[in-house]
Amino acid sequence: MLHIEFFTLFASLLGMFFWNRSESRSDIRHMDAKLESTRELVRAIHDEMKDFHRRLEKQDADFKTHLMQFHENKK
């Protein structure tokens, strides 16, 4: 009887070990997917900021050009 109890306990512990390992791997894959989507979002925000600042610099350069022309024409 003692051997049956031991093997039952061993089999259940082994089963729980493999189940816990598979759940752990599933959680890791889930978190990797979330991190990748976050990276994509941060990358998109970064690209949008660069585009905004590029347009702002162009607008500033155009404004300065018009201002200089205005002052030259005023003389």
Buried (B, 14 or more C-beta within 10 A) or exposed (E): EEEEEEEEEEEEEEEEEEEEEEEEEEEEEEEEEEEEEEEEEEEEEEEEEEEEEEEEEEEEEEEEEEEEEEEEEEE
